[in-house]
Amino acid sequence: MTIPSTYDFETLPEAVSFYTRKVAKICQTCDYSIHNELMRFKKELHELINREYDPAAF
């Protein structure tokens, strides 16, 4: 199983939603075989969040 890149999603909320659903599914099935793919996605997600983050918005 291959997890897509965060850059394949049009918006940040879509990427976060996908990640949340995927983690929940993996935890329910105890399928840790895609751990490395999931960690890659998480790293990309954090990079995307950091790019979108605007400290002036707070």
N, C-alpha and C positions, 0 to 999 in steps of 0.2 A: 504494500500500500504506500502510495506517495501522497504527501500533503502538498498542496499548492503553495506558491509563494504569497506573502502578504501583498506583494505588488500586483498580484492578479485580481485583487478586489478593488472596486471603484472607490469605496469610502472606508475610512478607519472603523466606523461602527460595524460594517459588514465583516471586516477582518477579525475584530474582537469577538463578535457573535460566533463566527465560525470556530475560533480558538476555544471559546467557552463550551460550545456544544461538543467539540472533539474531545476535550479533556473529560467532560462528564461521561461521554460514551466509553472512553478508555478506562475510566475508573470503575464503571459499572461492570464491564466485561473482564477487567483485570488483564487486558491485552497490552502489555508493555513492549511489544515487538517494534513499535514505531517510535520509541522514545527519542532516538536521535533526530528523526524527522520533526517531531514535535518541538524539541529544543531549538532546532534551526528556525522553525516558524516563530517561536517565542522571541528569539533574538531579533529576527526581522521585524516583528511586531513592535518591539521596544524601540527599534530604530525609527520606525514609521511614527510612533507616538512622539518621540523626541523631536522629529521634524515638524509635526503638527502643533506641538506645544507652544503656546504664546504666553509668556509670563505676564504680559501687559493685560491679558484678559481677566486677570484676577483683581 
